[in-house]
């Protein structure tokens, strides 16, 4: 008779959206070896996760790359788990098409002040947020906020990038397209996974490998993983959910690689030079 040893439970924060659900399908369903670790999935919007990371509350968390500049003293980046906008990304949408100059003078609904979308928007406009008329609302309420006239423009993330036309809104700017055109074809770094530095280096590496295996499992078992991710897809059928998952869970997600890491350095470097983050950020990865 064998006695099952008690698992060490780690808190794992991620967004309640299909790409994160797809990524952690194998962990949620106990489909891969976890070497004595268990994972408590904490599903919250990305801005809330960013705020919790500044307080060091979670063991592992998805965060915005923008937010990494504020939590790198406590957390290290995991080499897997990236969300990269490779020729697409956060979008500015409105009831009627507007140019950059017009948008700068309008009220803009944004999904959080530490999101990468918000940082990219400031870089695109060339204006600090303190000089803009900003309304912060949860990402899944931005469409309604614009439709109700509480904001003129919406900065949308997640699957809204595929469904905004269904809401009667038009695209003003795709920040992922803009970024790539102006940065040697590099993708726009949006989100990543981090692990708290209270864990020893060897433990960080083991946990990192488990998370990478979870992503690989979903890529290898795409159909059941997408079916699971549908539980977190708002107003999406299986084809649209699969398309969205493919946008943000791909080769970049398994490993940033040299180009992905350079994209982060450039994104946060430009943000520092524009006075949008407090220091020039060094990157610390779990290797």
Buried (B, 14 or more C-beta within 10 A) or exposed (E): EEEEEEEEEBBBBBBBBBBBBBBBBBBBEEBBEBEEBEBEBBBBBBBBBBBBBBEBBBBBBBBBBBBBBBBBEBBBBBBBBBBBBBBBBBBBBBBEEBEBEBBBEBBBBBBBBBBBBBBBBBBBBEBEBEEBEBBEBBBBBBBBBBBEEEBBBBBBBBBBBBBBEEBEBEBBBBBBBBBBEEBEEBBBBBBBBBBBBEBEEEBBBBBBBBBBBBBBBBBEBBEEBBBBBBEBBEEBEEEBBBEBBBBBBBEBBBBBEEBBBBBBBBBBBBBBEBEBBEEEBEBBBBE
